[in-house]
Amino acid sequence: MAGDLRILSIYEGFFAGGARALHSTVVRGLHTGGGQRHAVLSIHQEMRRETMLQRMEDDRCYRLLTADGVPVSSLGRTPDYVPDGPAFSGAEMDQAAQHAESADLILSLKEQPLRLINQPGFPRRPVVVCLHRSDPQNQGPALAELKTAVAEGRVAACICCAESTRDAYRAAGIPGQLLHVIPNGVDLGRFRPVRKRGPLRRSLGVPAKAKIVAFAARYDRMKHVTLFLRSAKQFLKQTPNGQVLMCGAGMSRANAELCGDLEHIFGDEPRLLQRLHLLGVRHDMELVYAASDVVALTSSFGEAAPLCLIEGAMCGAVPVSTDVGDSAAIVDGIGLVTPADPEAISAAWCDAIARRPEFARPLAESRERFSHTRMIAAYATLIERIHREVKTPA
């Protein structure tokens, strides 16, 4: 393996989220596929997100990466870390530099880690920034860090997971020649329909013959959780055998804000909450999707190529989404796009359930389009081209 291309990915931290799951899938595929050796450096060892303290070692992506032989290290920061003086201490920079000097190329998971890469003491290596949002203006100082890295010649390419991502970053001032689109893909061996859903549904606490809508999202403003809840209320009122599953960070009774939303929206009809299930973070989302009839997205901004729509569709659930990012293109022919209105969304869910047999064949025929094998191959091709074209300093 002496001649293998050495790649270091830098994460802000490990926590439940589509971008980390996607990037970790890519890293594992490239590392085990031959020709590249990957490692991961996380700035934080644990992070507090959506009311949860998420430790690196507890994260599913961390466990999968290390199980496949990918070394994962951390600068050791915690949610309570307060820098004393410079943005990064001398010890942190020494550790980061040691990892970077052992790499031929750097992958930055989104633009936030560029605040480390832009430090004067960070070794010069070609940087490929992996972008997974369509709202650079809402990323705090991260867009400025990206522009700084581009201006200083550090950035060799940006991989955009969606056309909407490329359009948004180009409009924000990132040169178009740096922006390359590689659409998201998923593991088709993991995300696939199941023949008998009755036992699976009962294991989730829902009746075997229920009509199920699944919502997989973290509790975040961009996900427009209150819009989903208002839509769920309409759906449950008009569908006596309807059930709603909510999964993700912050989707549990431990989240006081979510509990407040539920009380406010369902306060006049609390009985409906008996059919709304808060499942929190799940590590078996393929089973949740396979048990469901619809996978729903109600986001209002920020989305690019939402993994939940792809994963759910590959498990046989009909994707129903608001028109955000590339969602309309993803569900074209295999699902429905709906206005951001509770009654319209509820009606779309009911329509999707009624038409599920009609969507079965298009969903099956779309599987190769969403294969993670194609995605990983595209990443490999671009990374190898960047390495050939950009000389790494000795």
Buried (B, 14 or more C-beta within 10 A) or exposed (E): EEEEBBBBBBBBBBBBBBBBBBBBBBBBBBBEEEEBBBBBBBBBBBBBBBBBEBBBEEBBBBBBBEEBEBBBBBBBBEEEEEEEEEEBEEEBBEBBBEBBEEBBBBBBBBBBBBBBBBBEEBBEBBBBBBBBBBBBEEBEEBBBBBBBBBEEEBBBBBBBBBBBBBBBBBEBEBEEEBBBBBBBBBBBEBBBBBEEBEEBBEEBEBEEEBBBBBBBBBBBEBBBBBBBBBBBBBBBEEBEEBBBBBBBBBBBEEBEEBEEBBEEBBEEEEEBBEBBBBBBBBEBBBBBBBBBBBBBBBBEBBBBBBBBBBBBBBBBBBBBBBEBBBBBBBBEEBBBBBEBBBEBBBBBBBBBBEEBEEBBEBBEEBBEEBBBBBBBBBBBEBBBEBBEEBEEEE
